[in-house]
Amino acid sequence: MAILYLTRKEHFNAAHQLWDNRLSESENFELFGKCANPHFHGHNFDLYVCVKGEPNPHTGLVMDLKKLKVIIQQEVIEHLDHQNLNLDVSWLKGKMPSIENISVEIWNRIAPHLPEGVLLHKITLWETQNNFVEYLGE
């Protein structure tokens, strides 16, 4: 049977600061630019969650999209939307809240909740119109 890829898009707004305490202030601003703003800065993030699996022979569905929406909402969006990613999100504590690190943590939160036979294929997180990351769990 064919393996199909199914993607759900979600959206959240959040603030963060990119800053490495091992670096000087000037090094942080040189490396992270405006993202090192001590007062934080915000983004309108677009999250794409792609799962893969064989479609059910009776329904034709890889997965019920309503269930995928609930998983994403409960495990990710409710934790990140309108939050300060440096200060408010327990599962990001101690991690630089770059889109790369956020994507890995989102993967770790979603993957265990998928139904049997459905695998997480890819997380795509858009931070701006020009910047996004794709993570395939590797």
N, C-alpha and C positions, 0 to 999 in steps of 0.2 A: 504494500500500500504506500501511497505517496506521503512524504513528510511535508507538512505545510507550516508556514511561519505566520503568526498572528500578532499584530501590534496594537497596543492601546496607548493613546496619548493622554497625558494629564498635565496640569499646570500648577505651579506654586510660586509665591513671591517670598523672598527671604533676603536677609542682610548677612554680610560676613566681612571679615577682614583677613587678608593674607599677610601673615607676619611670622617670622621665625625668631624666637627669643635668643637664639645662638648668634644672630647677626646684629650688627650695629643698626641704628636708625637709618643712617645713610645707605647701608647695604640693603636693608629691607626696601627702601624707596627705590633704589636702583633696580632691584630684582622684581618687585611687585608693582611699582608705579602707583597709580591712583588706588589700586586694590589694597595698599597698605594704610589707607586713611585711618587714623586712630579713632574716628567717629563712625567707622564702618561704612558700607555702601550696599545698595540693594540691586537685585536682579529680578526679572520676570522669567523664571525658568520654565522650559518645556521639557517634559520627561516622556520618553517613548520606551515602553516595555514590550519587548518582542519575545514571544514564547514559541516553541515548536513542538510538533507531535503529529501523530496520525489522526485524521478526522474520524470521528465516531461513525461507523457505517450506517447507523440509524438516523442520526441528526445531521451529519455532515460537518459537525463542529469539532475543531481542535480543542476548544475550551469555551465554556459559557463566558462571554465577555462581561456580563454583569458580575460574575464571581471574580474575574480578574480585576475589575474596577474596585470592588470591595477590598480585595487584598491590597491593592496599591493605595487606596485611601487610608485604610487602617494602619498599614505598616510604614507608609512613607508620608503621604500628603498631610495627614493630621499632625504629624510630628514636625514637619518642615515649614508649612505654609504660615507666613507672617511671623516667622521666628528669626532670631539672631542665631545663625548656625554656629558661631563661636561659643555662645553662652547658654543657649536654651535647649539644645538637643543632646540628650544624654548619650546617645550612641555615636555622636561625633566628638565627644569630650576627648581632649588630648590629641586630636588629629587636626591637621591643617585642612580647613574646609574648602579645598580646591574642588573644581568640578570632577577631577580625576578621583580624589578620595571619596567624595560624595557618591559618585557612581558605584564604586566598589561596595560601599556600605548599603546602598539601596539594593544592590544584587543580593547581599547577605541577608537582607530583611525579607525579600520577596521569594527567593528560591525555595525555602523550606515549606512554603504555604501553597505551592502549586499542586494540583491534583495528580494522582498517579498517571504516568504516561505522558505528562506534559513537562517539558524542560524549559528553563529560562535560556533563551538564546542570546539576547543582547539588551543592554541598557544604553540608551542614547540620551544624553543630557545636554540641552542647549542652554547656555548661560546668556549669550547675546546673539544677535543676528549673525555674527561673524565667528563665534567661538562655541564649540561643542566637543564632547568626548563620547566615544563609543567604547563599551566594555563588554567583552565576550566571556567573562569568567575565567580568564587564563592568568 
